[in-house]
Amino acid sequence: MAILSKIRQKTLVLILVIAMALFAFVLSGLFDGSASFSNKGQNVGTINGKDISREEFLQKVEIAQQQLGGSATNTQVMNRVWEQEVRQAVLETQFDALGITVEKDQIRDLLKTALATNPQFSNEAGIFDENKLNEYIANLKENSPEGYAGWINYEQSLATNALQQNYYNLVKAGLTGTLAEGELEHKLDGNKVDIKYVQVPYSSIADSLVKVSKSEISSYVSNNKKAFEVEESRDIRFVEFKEVASVADESAIINELSTYLNGQLVDETGRKDTIVAFSKVKDNQDYINSKSDIKFNDRFVFKSSLPSKVADSLMNLEVGETYGPYKEAGYFKISKLIAEKQIPDSAKVRHILIPFIGSQSAGTDVTLTEDQAKVKADSILAVVKSNRSKFPELVTEFSADQGSVANGGRYDWHAYNTMVPEFNDFEFNGKTGDLGVVKTVFGFHVIEIEGLTSKKRAVQIGTIARKIEPSETTTAKIFRDASKFEIDGAKGDFEALAKENNYTVRPVNGMKALDESIPGIGNQRPIVRWAFEDEASVGDVKRFSLSTGGYVVAQLVAKHKAGLMSAEDASATVLPILRKEKKAELIKNRVSVSTLEDLATAENTSVKTASAITMKSPTIQGAGREPLVVGTAFGLGEGETSGLIEGVNGVYMVQVTKVTPAVKLDNYQAAANRLEQQKAATVNSKLYNALKEAAEIEDNRAASQVQ
C-alpha cells in the first residue's frame, strides 16, 4: 500500500516523464527520417500526379487476399493491386483530358445489361425489374455497410470498364486505313524480286581474332541509354542448411519399425518388452492407426495401384505375411497382406442422383431433406424395377449429376476405386443387372450395373509408415552449424569458409527490391527486404529460417544503384553486337570486288539464288531474315549489283535478276479495310502499354515497406 501511495503522489511527475519520452521519440524520428508528417511518407506511389495512399492501398490488398484465398502469395497480391492502381490512374488521366464520364443514367443502363439474366432481379415473366434492384440496394445500404461498400465498388468497376471501352473506341475511330495506305500495303506484299547473292558469314572470322575493349562497351551503353537502364538491384550469395534426416535418424526409424515385426520393444535401459507382432494382429485398423503416420485405408487394390518397386513383393505375400521395412515416397514402411479377393477391374453403370440439403455440391435450388431424398430415390427405384426402359427419361427429369445426364446417367467403363467408396462398393461387389439405392456424400444414387469385366485378384494392404524426418538431435546440430557459419562467415572469407566445410555456395545476381522468389529456395521475401535495407552493407552476413525447414546463411555481395548498366553486366548483350560490327569492317576491308563471282572466289564460297522476295516478309532463302539486304535489293533495278551490305548474319552482295511488280487493282479499299482492322487490333494490345510508358510513375512500395 505504501508503494501505491508513493505512485499516486508522483503521478504528475510520471506524466511529465512519459510526455518527454514521447516527444523525444518523435524528434528522433524527424531527425533520422523514420517519422514523416508529409503525404509522401504515406504514399505507396504517385501516378501522373495522383497519390496512391498507403492506407487505401493496403485495404484493397486485404480485400484481394480474401478473394484469392491461398492461390497467391502476399507479394503477388500486392503487385496485382499495384498494377490495377497504375492502370486506373493512367487511363483516368486520359478520361479527364477528354472529359469522358459515365453519368448516373448510364450506370443504370450498365446495371440493366449486366444483371439482365440474374433471377434475383427478374419478375415473374423473367424480365429485369428495376424496382427489385432498387429494393436490393436500399436493403444493403440500411442493413449491411460492408455489402453496400462492395456494391459501390461493383458499380465503380462497371463505370471504369465502360469508360475504358469508350476511350478505346474513340482511339480506334481515329485509326482509319486510307486508299494510299491500302495501295502501299498491297505493293509491300505483292512486289517481288529474284536475286543472286553472296554471303560472307560473320562466323567465318573467329571471335578470338576480334578484340572488344571495356571502354568500347561503355561507349555503346552510353550511346544507347534507353536499352540499358536498370533498376536498383542487389547481388547475394547463400548457403542452405537443409533439415534432413541423418543416417542415424533413418536407422532409428528402421529399428522402431522392426520391433513391430518381431514383437519386441527395447527401452533406453535395454529392458525388453513383448508386444503383439504385426503379423499376429487381429484388429489391424487400430494397431496401424496407433503406430503409423498414415492412417489405415481399407480399400482393396490391384497390383497396378501398388508402388512399382515393391508391387511384386507385396503381391507374392500370403494373407497375414509382412514385408519391409522399405523406403517409399519419403517414408519407411512395413506392410501386411490383410485380405484378398477377386474383383472386376472395370464397371459400366448408369445412375440417378437425388441430392439433399447439406450434401456435397448441392445447389441453392435443392430443398429436400435427407429423409425426403431417400423416399424419392426409393420411389424412382420402384419405377425402374417395374420398367427399366424409363431410366433415361427419369435421369433427365430428376438427376442432379450434370456430368452424366447428357449420357443417360451413364458412366461408361471405368476402373475400380474411381467412384466414391459407397458407389464403388455397390458396383464392384454386385453383378450385372443389379439395381439399388446407395447413399454417398453427394446424395442418394439409384444405380443400375450394366456391365462388369472378368474378376482378378485384389489385395487389402495394411501399412505402418513412419515419415523420414530429422530427430531433435539432428535439427539442433543443423542449427548450430548454420549459426557457426553465420558468425565465422561474417568474420572471414565467406567463399573460402564454405569450401572448407564442403558447403555449396549459390549466387543470386540482379535481385530487385520487389522480388519475392529466390532460385532454389522459393519465396523468401525476408531475405530480399534485408538486402535492400539501408543499414545492410556489402559483406554483411545473416541467417534466415526457411518456412519449409532449415536455414539459409546469406551474404550481401553488391549493391547496384538505378541507372545505366555497368560494362561488365552489359557485356553479354553488347559484346556480340560490337564483334559483329568489327567483323563486318574486317570483311569489307579485305576484299575489293565489284561482281558476285569475284566476291565468291575471294571468300571461297558460292553464288546463291533466291526468288519471290517481298518487303513485307524480308527473308532470303538460305540466309534468313535480312531486312537491310532485302531493302537494298528493292532499291536496285533489274540487272544491277549492290556494293557490300552489312546484314544480320554476314556481309552480302546482291544482284537483282528479276523484278515482278504487284498486280494493279482497280480499287484498294479491301486492302485499306484490312489495314484498318489491324490497327484496331493493335489498340487492344498496345495502347495501354504505350500510355503506361509515357506516364510519370513513382513507385514507393519498397520504401513504404508495404511488401
C-alpha positions in Angstrom: 0.0 0.0 0.0 2.9 2.3 0.8 4.2 1.8 -2.7 0.8 2.6 -4.3 0.6 5.8 -2.2 4.0 6.9 -3.4 3.0 6.3 -7.0 -0.1 8.4 -6.6 2.0 11.2 -5.1 4.3 11.1 -8.1 1.5 11.0 -10.8 2.3 14.4 -12.2 6.0 13.6 -12.4 5.2 10.3 -14.2 3.0 12.1 -16.7 5.7 14.6 -17.4 8.4 11.9 -17.9 6.2 9.9 -20.3 5.4 13.1 -22.3 9.0 14.0 -22.6 9.9 10.5 -23.7 7.2 10.5 -26.4 8.4 14.0 -27.5 12.0 12.8 -27.7 10.9 9.8 -29.8 9.0 12.0 -32.3 12.0 14.3 -32.5 14.4 11.4 -33.1 12.1 10.2 -35.9 12.2 13.6 -37.6 16.0 13.7 -37.5 16.6 10.2 -38.7 13.8 10.3 -41.2 11.8 7.4 -39.7 8.9 9.7 -39.0 7.1 11.7 -41.6 4.2 14.2 -41.5 4.2 14.7 -45.2 1.8 13.0 -47.6 4.7 11.4 -49.5 5.6 9.4 -46.4 2.1 7.9 -46.5 2.0 7.2 -50.2 2.7 3.9 -51.9 3.3 5.7 -55.2 2.3 8.6 -57.4 1.0 8.2 -61.0 0.6 11.2 -63.2 0.3 13.3 -60.1 -2.2 11.1 -58.4 -1.1 9.9 -55.0 -1.8 6.2 -54.0 -2.3 6.3 -50.2 -0.7 3.6 -48.2 -3.9 3.0 -46.1 -6.3 2.7 -49.1 -3.8 0.5 -51.0 -3.4 -1.9 -48.1 -7.2 -2.1 -47.7 -7.5 -3.1 -51.3 -4.8 -5.7 -50.9 -6.6 -7.2 -47.9 -9.8 -7.5 -50.0 -7.9 -9.0 -52.9 -6.3 -11.5 -50.5 -9.7 -12.6 -49.2 -11.0 -13.1 -52.7 -7.9 -15.1 -53.9 -7.6 -17.1 -50.7 -4.3 -19.1 -50.8 -3.9 -19.1 -54.5 -1.4 -16.2 -54.5 1.3 -15.0 -52.1 1.1 -11.7 -50.3 3.6 -10.1 -52.7 1.8 -11.4 -55.7 -1.5 -9.9 -54.4 0.2 -6.6 -53.7 1.8 -6.5 -57.2 -1.6 -7.3 -58.8 -3.3 -4.5 -56.8 -0.5 -2.1 -57.8 -0.9 -2.8 -61.5 -4.6 -2.2 -61.1 -4.0 1.1 -59.5 -1.5 2.1 -62.2 -3.9 1.1 -65.0 -6.8 3.0 -63.4 -4.7 6.2 -62.8 -3.1 6.1 -66.3 -6.4 5.8 -68.0 -8.2 8.3 -65.7 -5.6 10.8 -66.9 -6.9 10.3 -70.5 -10.5 10.3 -69.4 -10.1 13.6 -67.6 -8.2 15.2 -70.5 -11.0 14.3 -72.9 -13.8 15.0 -70.5 -15.2 11.4 -70.7 -17.6 10.5 -67.9 -20.3 7.9 -67.1 -23.4 9.6 -65.7 -26.0 8.1 -63.3 -28.4 7.2 -66.1 -25.6 5.3 -68.0 -24.7 3.4 -64.8 -28.4 2.2 -64.6 -28.2 1.1 -68.2 -25.0 -0.8 -67.5 -26.5 -2.5 -64.5 -29.6 -3.5 -66.5 -27.3 -5.1 -69.1 -25.1 -6.8 -66.5 -27.9 -8.1 -64.4 -30.5 -8.9 -67.2 -30.3 -12.7 -66.7 -30.0 -12.6 -62.9 -33.2 -14.2 -61.5 -32.8 -12.2 -58.3 -33.7 -9.0 -60.2 -36.3 -10.5 -62.6 -40.1 -10.5 -62.3 -42.4 -13.4 -62.8 -42.1 -13.1 -66.6 -38.3 -13.4 -66.4 -37.8 -9.7 -67.3 -35.4 -7.4 -65.5 -37.3 -5.4 -62.8 -35.6 -2.2 -61.7 -37.8 -1.9 -58.6 -36.2 -5.2 -57.3 -32.8 -3.8 -57.9 -33.6 -0.6 -56.0 -35.1 -2.6 -53.2 -31.9 -4.7 -53.0 -29.6 -1.7 -52.9 -31.7 0.0 -50.3 -31.6 -3.1 -48.1 -27.8 -3.3 -48.4 -27.5 0.4 -47.5 -29.6 0.0 -44.4 -28.6 -3.4 -43.1 -25.1 -4.2 -44.4 -22.5 -1.5 -44.6 -19.9 -3.9 -45.9 -22.2 -5.3 -48.5 -23.2 -1.8 -49.6 -19.5 -0.8 -49.9 -19.0 -3.9 -52.1 -21.9 -2.9 -54.2 -20.5 0.6 -54.7 -17.2 -1.0 -55.8 -19.1 -3.1 -58.3 -20.8 0.0 -59.8 -17.4 1.7 -60.0 -15.9 -1.2 -61.8 -18.7 -1.2 -64.3 -18.2 2.5 -64.8 -14.5 2.1 -65.2 -14.9 -0.7 -67.8 -17.4 1.4 -69.7 -15.1 4.4 -69.7 -12.2 2.3 -70.9 -14.3 0.8 -73.7 -15.5 4.3 -74.8 -11.9 5.6 -74.7 -10.6 2.6 -76.8 -13.4 3.1 -79.3 -12.5 6.8 -79.7 -8.9 5.9 -80.4 -9.9 3.2 -82.9 -12.2 5.6 -84.6 -9.2 7.8 -85.4 -7.2 4.9 -86.9 -8.5 4.6 -90.4 -7.0 2.9 -93.4 -6.7 5.2 -96.4 -6.6 4.1 -100.0 -3.0 5.3 -100.3 -2.1 3.1 -97.3 -4.0 0.2 -98.8 -2.1 0.6 -102.1 1.2 0.6 -100.2 0.3 -2.4 -98.2 -0.7 -4.3 -101.4 2.6 -3.4 -103.0 4.7 -4.4 -100.0 3.1 -7.8 -100.2 2.8 -8.1 -104.0 6.1 -6.5 -105.3 8.7 -9.3 -105.7 12.3 -9.6 -106.7 14.5 -12.5 -107.7 18.2 -12.1 -106.7 21.6 -13.7 -106.9 23.7 -13.1 -103.8 26.9 -13.9 -102.0 27.0 -14.2 -98.2 30.2 -13.9 -96.2 29.1 -15.0 -92.7 30.4 -13.4 -89.6 31.2 -16.9 -88.3 34.0 -17.1 -90.9 36.1 -14.9 -88.6 36.9 -16.5 -85.2 35.7 -14.5 -82.2 39.2 -14.7 -80.7 40.5 -12.6 -83.6 38.2 -9.7 -82.7 39.1 -7.7 -79.6 36.4 -5.5 -77.9 37.6 -3.3 -75.0 35.6 -2.4 -71.9 35.7 1.3 -72.9 34.0 0.4 -76.2 31.2 -1.5 -74.4 30.8 1.5 -72.0 30.6 3.9 -75.0 27.9 1.7 -76.7 25.9 1.7 -73.4 26.1 5.5 -73.1 25.0 5.9 -76.7 22.0 3.6 -76.2 20.9 4.6 -72.7 17.3 3.6 -73.0 18.1 0.0 -73.8 20.4 -0.3 -70.8 18.6 1.5 -68.0 18.3 -0.8 -65.0 16.5 -0.7 -61.6 18.3 -0.7 -58.3 19.4 -4.3 -57.5 21.4 -6.4 -55.2 23.7 -9.4 -55.5 23.8 -12.0 -52.8 25.2 -15.5 -52.3 24.0 -18.1 -49.8 24.5 -21.5 -48.3 21.5 -23.6 -47.4 21.4 -25.8 -44.4 18.6 -28.4 -45.0 16.8 -30.1 -42.2 17.1 -33.7 -43.4 17.3 -36.9 -41.5 20.8 -38.3 -40.8 21.9 -41.9 -41.3 21.4 -42.4 -37.6 17.9 -41.0 -37.8 17.0 -43.4 -40.6 18.5 -46.3 -38.7 16.4 -45.4 -35.6 13.2 -45.4 -37.7 14.0 -48.7 -39.3 14.8 -50.2 -35.8 11.5 -48.9 -34.5 9.5 -50.5 -37.4 11.4 -53.7 -36.9 10.1 -54.0 -33.3 6.6 -54.3 -34.8 7.7 -57.1 -37.0 9.3 -59.2 -34.3 7.1 -58.1 -31.4 9.8 -56.9 -29.1 10.4 -53.4 -27.7 13.7 -52.4 -26.1 13.8 -49.3 -23.9 16.7 -47.0 -23.3 18.0 -49.2 -20.4 18.0 -52.2 -22.6 14.9 -53.8 -20.9 12.9 -55.9 -23.4 9.1 -55.9 -23.5 6.8 -58.1 -25.7 4.1 -56.7 -27.9 1.8 -58.3 -30.4 3.7 -58.7 -33.7 2.2 -57.0 -36.8 1.6 -60.4 -38.4 -0.4 -61.7 -35.5 -2.7 -58.6 -35.0 -6.4 -59.2 -35.5 -7.6 -55.5 -35.2 -5.4 -54.2 -38.0 -7.0 -50.8 -38.2 -6.5 -49.8 -34.5 -2.9 -51.2 -34.5 -1.9 -49.3 -37.6 -3.6 -46.1 -36.7 -1.9 -46.1 -33.3 1.6 -46.5 -34.8 1.6 -45.1 -38.3 2.0 -41.6 -39.7 -0.5 -42.6 -42.4 -3.9 -43.8 -41.4 -5.3 -47.2 -42.4 -7.0 -47.5 -45.8 -9.4 -50.4 -46.0 -9.7 -50.3 -49.8 -8.8 -53.3 -52.0 -6.3 -52.5 -54.7 -4.9 -54.2 -57.8 -1.2 -54.6 -58.4 -1.1 -51.6 -60.7 -2.0 -49.4 -57.8 0.8 -50.5 -55.6 4.3 -48.8 -55.6 6.1 -50.2 -58.6 9.3 -51.0 -56.6 7.5 -53.3 -54.1 4.4 -54.4 -56.1 5.8 -57.8 -56.9 6.9 -58.4 -53.3 3.6 -57.4 -51.8 1.5 -59.4 -54.3 3.6 -62.5 -53.5 2.7 -62.4 -49.8 0.2 -64.8 -48.3 -2.6 -63.4 -46.1 -1.1 -62.4 -42.7 2.5 -62.2 -44.0 4.5 -58.9 -43.7 7.1 -57.2 -45.8 9.7 -54.5 -45.0 11.0 -52.2 -43.8 11.2 -50.5 -47.2 11.7 -46.9 -48.3 9.0 -45.2 -50.4 7.8 -41.6 -51.0 9.6 -40.1 -48.0 8.6 -42.8 -45.6 9.9 -46.1 -44.2 7.2 -48.7 -44.2 6.3 -52.2 -43.3 3.2 -53.7 -45.0 1.0 -56.7 -44.3 -1.4 -58.5 -46.7 -4.6 -58.4 -44.6 -7.0 -59.9 -47.1 -7.5 -60.8 -50.8 -10.5 -61.3 -53.1 -11.5 -61.5 -56.8 -12.9 -58.2 -58.1 -13.7 -56.9 -61.6 -11.2 -54.3 -62.7 -13.8 -52.2 -64.6 -17.5 -51.5 -64.4 -20.2 -49.8 -66.5 -23.2 -48.2 -64.7 -25.9 -45.7 -65.0 -27.4 -43.7 -62.1 -29.8 -41.0 -61.0 -28.6 -38.6 -58.3 -31.0 -37.1 -55.8 -29.2 -34.6 -53.5 -30.4 -33.3 -50.2 -29.8 -30.1 -48.2 -26.2 -30.2 -47.0 -25.0 -32.9 -49.4 -21.8 -32.1 -51.3 -22.2 -29.9 -54.3 -25.9 -29.4 -53.6 -27.1 -26.2 -55.3 -29.2 -23.5 -53.7 -32.2 -24.9 -55.5 -32.0 -28.2 -53.5 -34.9 -28.2 -51.0 -35.2 -31.9 -50.0 -34.2 -33.1 -46.5 -32.2 -36.3 -46.3 -35.2 -38.4 -45.4 -37.2 -36.8 -48.3 -34.4 -37.5 -50.7 -34.3 -41.2 -49.6 -38.1 -41.6 -50.1 -37.8 -40.0 -53.6 -34.9 -42.3 -54.5 -36.8 -45.4 -53.3 -39.8 -44.4 -55.4 -37.7 -43.9 -58.5 -36.1 -47.3 -57.9 -39.5 -48.9 -57.7 -40.4 -47.4 -61.1 -37.2 -48.5 -62.7 -37.6 -52.1 -61.4 -41.0 -52.3 -63.0 -39.8 -50.7 -66.3 -36.1 -50.2 -66.9 -36.8 -48.5 -70.2 -37.9 -45.5 -68.2 -34.4 -45.0 -66.8 -33.3 -42.4 -69.4 -36.3 -40.1 -69.0 -36.1 -40.4 -65.2 -32.4 -39.3 -65.5 -33.4 -36.2 -67.5 -36.2 -35.4 -65.1 -34.6 -36.0 -61.7 -30.8 -36.5 -61.8 -28.6 -33.7 -60.4 -25.4 -35.1 -61.8 -24.9 -32.9 -64.8 -21.8 -34.8 -65.8 -23.8 -37.8 -66.8 -27.3 -36.5 -67.6 -26.4 -35.9 -71.3 -25.3 -39.6 -71.5 -28.5 -41.0 -70.0 -26.9 -41.1 -66.5 -24.3 -43.5 -67.7 -20.6 -43.8 -66.6 -19.0 -45.9 -69.3 -16.3 -48.4 -68.4 -14.2 -47.1 -65.5 -11.7 -48.6 -63.2 -12.1 -49.9 -59.6 -11.9 -47.2 -57.0 -12.8 -44.5 -59.5 -16.0 -43.6 -57.7 -16.6 -42.5 -54.1 -16.4 -45.6 -51.7 -20.1 -46.4 -51.3 -20.8 -46.1 -55.0 -17.6 -48.2 -55.8 -18.6 -50.9 -53.3 -22.1 -51.3 -54.8 -20.9 -51.6 -58.4 -17.9 -53.9 -57.9 -19.4 -56.1 -55.2 -22.6 -56.7 -57.2 -23.4 -58.4 -60.5 -24.6 -57.2 -63.9 -28.2 -56.2 -63.8 -28.3 -55.3 -60.1 -30.4 -52.2 -59.1 -30.2 -50.4 -55.8 -30.2 -47.1 -53.9 -26.8 -46.0 -52.4 -26.1 -43.0 -50.2 -22.9 -41.1 -50.7 -21.6 -37.6 -49.8 -23.4 -36.3 -52.9 -26.9 -37.7 -52.0 -28.8 -40.8 -52.9 -28.0 -42.7 -56.1 -30.4 -45.0 -58.0 -27.8 -47.3 -59.6 -28.0 -50.0 -62.3 -25.0 -52.1 -63.0 -24.8 -52.5 -66.8 -21.6 -54.5 -67.1 -18.5 -55.9 -65.3 -15.3 -57.3 -66.6 -13.9 -60.6 -65.6 -12.6 -60.8 -62.0 -8.9 -60.7 -60.9 -7.0 -60.7 -57.6 -7.2 -57.6 -55.5 -5.5 -57.2 -52.1 -6.0 -55.2 -48.9 -2.7 -54.0 -47.7 -2.1 -52.6 -44.2 0.9 -50.4 -43.8 2.7 -48.8 -40.8 4.5 -45.8 -42.2 7.0 -43.5 -40.4 8.0 -40.2 -42.1 11.7 -39.9 -42.6 12.5 -36.7 -40.8 15.4 -35.4 -38.7 15.5 -36.0 -34.9 15.7 -33.2 -32.4 19.4 -34.0 -32.1 19.9 -33.6 -35.8 17.9 -30.4 -36.1 19.9 -28.9 -33.1 23.1 -29.8 -34.9 21.9 -28.2 -38.2 21.0 -25.0 -36.2 24.5 -25.0 -34.6 26.2 -25.5 -37.9 24.2 -22.7 -39.5 24.8 -20.3 -36.6 28.5 -21.1 -36.5 28.8 -20.5 -40.3 26.9 -17.2 -39.9 29.4 -16.0 -37.2 32.5 -17.2 -38.9 31.3 -16.0 -42.4 30.9 -12.5 -41.1 34.5 -12.5 -39.8 36.3 -14.1 -42.7 36.1 -15.2 -46.3 32.6 -16.5 -46.9 33.5 -18.4 -50.1 36.7 -20.0 -48.6 34.9 -20.9 -45.4 32.1 -22.6 -47.3 34.6 -24.6 -49.4 36.5 -25.6 -46.3 33.2 -27.1 -44.9 32.1 -28.6 -48.2 29.1 -26.3 -48.3 27.7 -25.3 -51.7 27.6 -21.5 -52.3 24.8 -20.3 -54.6 24.9 -16.8 -56.2 21.8 -14.7 -56.9 22.5 -11.6 -59.0 20.3 -8.7 -60.1 17.8 -9.2 -57.3 15.1 -6.4 -57.4 13.5 -4.6 -54.4 10.1 -6.1 -55.1 11.3 -9.6 -55.9 9.9 -12.5 -53.9 11.3 -15.8 -55.1 15.0 -16.8 -54.9 16.1 -19.6 -57.2 16.5 -22.9 -55.3 14.7 -21.8 -52.1 11.4 -20.3 -53.4 9.5 -17.5 -51.7 12.0 -15.8 -49.3 10.8 -12.2 -49.1 12.6 -11.5 -45.8 16.0 -12.1 -47.5 15.1 -9.6 -50.2 14.0 -7.0 -47.7 17.2 -7.4 -45.7 19.3 -7.0 -48.8 17.6 -3.6 -49.5 17.7 -2.2 -46.0 19.7 1.0 -45.7 21.6 -0.5 -42.8 22.8 -3.5 -44.8 26.3 -3.2 -46.0 28.2 -5.2 -48.7 29.8 -8.1 -46.9 27.1 -8.4 -44.2 26.1 -12.0 -43.4 22.8 -13.0 -41.8 21.0 -16.3 -41.1 17.3 -16.8 -42.0 14.9 -19.6 -41.1 13.1 -21.2 -44.0 9.4 -21.8 -43.8 10.0 -25.3 -45.3 12.5 -26.1 -42.6 16.2 -25.5 -42.3 18.2 -22.3 -42.7 19.9 -20.0 -45.2 23.0 -18.1 -44.4 23.2 -15.2 -46.9 25.9 -12.6 -47.7 25.3 -9.3 -49.4 27.8 -9.2 -52.2 27.0 -6.0 -54.1 24.6 -3.0 -54.3 23.7 -1.7 -57.7 22.1 1.8 -58.0 19.4 2.5 -60.5 20.8 3.9 -63.8 22.9 2.6 -66.6 24.0 -1.0 -66.7 27.7 -1.4 -66.0 30.1 -2.5 -68.8 30.5 -5.9 -67.1 26.8 -6.5 -66.8 26.1 -5.2 -70.4 28.9 -7.3 -71.9 26.8 -10.3 -72.6 24.5 -8.2 -74.8 26.9 -5.7 -76.3 29.9 -7.9 -77.0 28.2 -9.9 -79.8 27.0 -6.6 -81.4 30.4 -4.9 -81.4 32.1 -8.1 -82.6 29.7 -8.2 -85.5 30.4 -4.6 -86.4 34.2 -5.2 -86.3 33.9 -8.4 -88.3 31.9 -6.5 -90.9 34.7 -4.0 -91.2 37.3 -6.7 -91.5 35.4 -8.4 -94.3 34.8 -5.2 -96.2 38.4 -4.1 -95.9 39.9 -7.4 -97.1 38.0 -7.6 -100.4 37.9 -5.1 -103.3 35.5 -6.6 -105.8 32.6 -5.4 -108.0 31.0 -8.7 -109.1 29.3 -11.6 -107.2 31.7 -14.1 -108.9 34.8 -12.2 -107.8 33.5 -12.0 -104.2 32.6 -15.7 -104.2 36.1 -16.6 -105.4 37.8 -14.3 -102.9 35.9 -15.7 -100.0 35.9 -19.3 -101.2 32.1 -19.5 -101.3 29.4 -19.7 -104.0 26.8 -17.5 -105.6 23.3 -18.4 -104.4 19.8 -17.5 -105.7 16.6 -16.5 -104.0 13.2 -15.8 -105.6 9.9 -14.1 -104.9 11.3 -12.0 -102.1 8.9 -9.3 -100.7 9.3 -6.3 -98.5 6.5 -7.5 -96.3 8.5 -10.6 -95.4 12.2 -9.7 -95.8 13.6 -13.2 -95.6 16.2 -14.6 -98.1 16.2 -18.4 -98.7 19.4 -19.8 -97.4 20.3 -16.7 -95.4 17.4 -16.0 -93.0 15.7 -12.7 -92.1 17.8 -9.8 -93.6 15.7 -6.5 -93.8 18.5 -4.2 -94.8 19.7 -6.6 -97.6 16.2 -7.0 -98.9 15.6 -3.3 -98.8 18.7 -2.7 -100.8 17.6 -5.2 -103.4 14.3 -3.4 -103.8 16.3 -0.2 -104.4 18.1 -1.7 -107.4 16.9 -2.0 -111.0 16.8 -5.3 -112.9 20.4 -6.4 -113.6 22.0 -4.0 -111.1 24.5 -5.2 -108.5 24.9 -3.7 -105.0 28.0 -2.9 -103.0 28.9 -4.7 -99.8 26.0 -4.7 -97.3 26.3 -5.3 -93.6 23.4 -7.7 -92.8 22.2 -9.5 -89.7 24.2 -12.8 -90.3 27.0 -11.6 -92.6 28.2 -9.2 -95.3 26.3 -9.5 -98.6 26.5 -8.5 -102.2 23.3 -8.9 -104.3 22.2 -8.6 -107.9 18.6 -8.3 -108.9 17.8 -10.7 -111.7 14.0 -10.1 -112.0 11.5 -7.5 -110.8 7.9 -8.5 -110.6 5.5 -5.7 -109.7 2.3 -6.3 -107.8 -0.8 -6.7 -109.9 -2.6 -3.4 -110.2 -6.1 -3.2 -108.7 -9.0 -1.0 -109.7 -9.6 -0.2 -106.1 -7.5 -0.7 -102.9 -10.4 -0.3 -100.5 -10.2 -4.0 -99.4 -6.5 -3.6 -98.5 -7.3 -0.4 -96.7 -10.1 -2.1 -94.7 -7.7 -4.9 -93.7 -5.2 -2.4 -92.6 -7.8 -0.5 -90.5 -8.7 -3.8 -88.8 -5.1 -4.5 -88.0 -4.7 -1.0 -86.5 -7.8 -1.5 -84.3 -6.5 -4.8 -83.1 -3.2 -3.1 -82.2 -5.1 -0.7 -80.0 -6.3 -3.5 -77.7 -2.8 -4.9 -77.2 -0.5 -1.9 -77.3 -2.4 1.3 -76.3 -2.3 0.9 -72.5 1.4 -0.2 -72.6 2.2 2.9 -74.6 0.3 5.2 -72.2 2.0 3.5 -69.2 5.4 4.0 -70.7 4.7 7.7 -71.2 3.2 8.2 -67.7 5.1 9.6 -64.8 5.1 6.8 -62.3 6.8 6.9 -58.9 6.8 3.5 -57.2 7.4 3.8 -53.4 6.3 0.3 -52.5 9.7 -0.9 -51.3 10.4 2.4 -49.5 6.9 2.3 -47.9 7.6 -1.3 -46.7 4.2 -2.5 -47.9 5.9 -5.5 -49.4 
